[in-house]
């Protein structure tokens, strides 16, 4: 049995649990910190933003503008989902969604990724997560920005920013569409493994899991707060606690 951490964020866990008979993704994660590298969204045109100098100077092909000690991207917003680099999504049998924040990242893992497995989540998590997803989509729909040249994502350029991005921009992706959200939330919940959800008390609909297959029984307990996040995973009689 193998447990692989996928998220670099200590407060947004995403783990891949693999054993001989199944492969399960424990929660999804997306880093919204990438939004701080973009020019703020304005409800109306602002001279402050439109008159900002280009970066580098005399380089109009880039959608980069400098404001003081910050270089900002004047283009459509992007976020940074956790990277599935150790396997392909078509080999993942199921995704367990423990809370609404995990659901927010789910479309990045199920849409246009060859994922054919099933998704498990409680109904309150589904309903609360949908509300947050729709609010974000409404916001992004109001931000009308033209597609830009992405050659600024060359490491030699973005590493020269005074405010170097906290993650690799080459891994950033546009936010999903409303159609992708609906397709994602329409996934069937069933499968060969038996999965039971138990309330964790973290947020509305949040839960811990017990997964049973023909030969294994796994208990997954998610502990999450603003300071510390960890998974407690029980394989038969052995307890492993992973801190991030």
N, C-alpha and C positions, 0 to 999 in steps of 0.2 A: 504494500500500500504506500502511496506517495502523496504528500501534501505540498502544493506549490503556491507561494504567495505571488500575486500578480499586481497588486496596487502599491505604489510607493508612498501613499498617504497613510499616516498612522491612524487617522480617524475615519477612513473609508475603506474597510477591508474588502478584499476580493481574493478568494482562495480556490484553487483547483484541486479537488480530491479525486485521485485515480487509484483504482485497483483492478484486478483481473477481469471482473465482470461488469464494471460500470465506471463512468467518468462524470462527476458532478461538479458544477460551478457553484460555490457558496457565495452568493451575493455578487452584485455588479458595482462598479465604482467609476465615477467620472469626476475629474478635477476641474472645478469652475475657476480656479485661480488664474487660468489663462486669460480670462476676460479682463483682468487688470492690465494686460498689455495692449488693449485696444482703446482707440479714441472713444471717450464716453458718448453714449447715445443722447442726442439733443432732441427735444420735442419740436424745436424750430431751429432754423439756421442761425448759427452764432458766428459773429466776426472773430471771436477768440479762436475758434477751431479752424475757420477757413483761412485765416491769415498766418497760421503757424508755418514756420520754415520747414522745407523738406529735409529729409535725412537719407543719405549723406547730402551735403550741399550740392546743388546743381545735378540732382539725380531724380528727375521727374518720373522715371519708369517705376520707381518703388512707391508703394502706398504708405510710406513712413513719414511721420511728422515729429518734430522735436518741440517739446514744451519744457523749458528749464533743463533739468537733469533727467528727463524721461523721453524716451523714444516710443511713440504710440503708433499703432497700426490703424490706418484709415480704411477699413475694409469690413466685410461681413464677419460677425463674431464666430469664434471657434472655441471648442473646449477640448479637454484632454482625457479621453476614456482610458481605463486600464488596458494594457496591451497583452493580448493573447499571443505570446511568442513561442510558447513551449508546445503548443498543439493547435489543431485546427478546430473551429467550432462545430464542424460536422461530426467530430468524434465525441462531443459532449452530449450525454444522454439526457441530462436535466439541469435546470437552474433553480436554485432555492433562493427566493427573495424574502429576506427577513424583515424589511421595513420599507417605508415609502421612499427613503433616500436611495436605496438600492434599486427600487422600481424606476426611479428617475433615469438611471443609467441603462436600463434593460434594453431599449431599442438599439443601442450601439453594439450589442452582443447577439441579437436575434435577427436583425434586418441586414440583408445583403452580406451575410457571413456564412452561408450554407448551413446554418443551424437548423436541424430538423427534430430536435428533442422536444421536451416538454418543460413547462414552467410551473413552479409551485409557489403560491402566495395566498395569504388569507384575504378574504373579501374586503375587510376594512383597509388593509394595506393597498389593495387594488383601487379602491374608491378614493382614498386620500392621495395616493400617488398620481392618479389621473388628474385630480384637481390642480396639483402643483405643475404637472406636465403641461396642462392646457394654459395655465397662467404664463409659464415661460414661453410657450409657443406664441401666445398673443403678444408678448413683449417683443420677441424676435421678429414677428411679422411687421411690427410697426417701425422697425429699423431698416430703412431702405438705403442700402449701400451697394454700389456696383462691384462686381467681381474684379479682383485686382490681380496683377502679376505676382505670382508666389515665389519668384526668384529671391525675394528677401529672406527666404527660409534657409539660405545657405549658411552653414555654421560660421564661416568667416565674417559674415555680415551681422547676424543677430548676436553673436558673442561680443561684438564691438559696442553694443548698446550700453549706455551708462547704467540702465536698469536691465540687466541680463534676464531673460525669461527664466522662471523657476522650473520649467520643464522644456523638453525638446519640441520646438514648434513643428518639426517634421512629423510628429505624432498627433498633432492637433487635428480635429475634424469639425466640420460645420455641424450645428445642432440638427437633429433629425426633423423630418417633416411631420405634419399632422397625419398624413396617410401612413407613414412608417409607425407612428405611435399607435394608431388604431390597429394595424396589422399585428403589432407586437402584443397588444393587450387582448387580442382575439385568440392567442395560442391556447390549445387545449391543455387541460390539466389531467394527465393520466400517465401511466407508464408501467414498466415491469417491476421497478422498485416500489416498495410500500413506504410512503412518507406520511408522517404525522406531525402536525404543528401544535405547539404549546405556547401559551402567552408568556412573553418575556418581561412585560411591564415597561419597556423602554418608551414606546410611543403607540399611538392608535394602530392596532393591527400587527404590531411587531411580535415576533415569535422565535422560539427555539425549535429544533427539529430532531426527530428520530427517524433514521433511514434504515430500512431492512431490505436486504437482498437474500438470495438463496443461502448464502454462507456467512454474511456479515450483518452486524447490527452496530450502527454508529449514532451516537448522541452528540448533537452540535449545539452548544450554548454560546450565544453571542452577548458579550458584555460591552456596552458602548456608552460613553459620555463625552463631554467636551475635553476631558483631560487624557483619558486612556481608553484604548479599545483592544480587546483580545478575544480570540476564540478559545473555548474549552472544548476539546474533542475527545470523546471516550470511545476507544476501540475495545470492545469486550471488557477486559479487566485492567486495561492500561490507560492512564490519563496523561494527555499531552497538553500543555498550555503554551500558546504561542503569543508573545508580546510583540507589538509593532510600535 
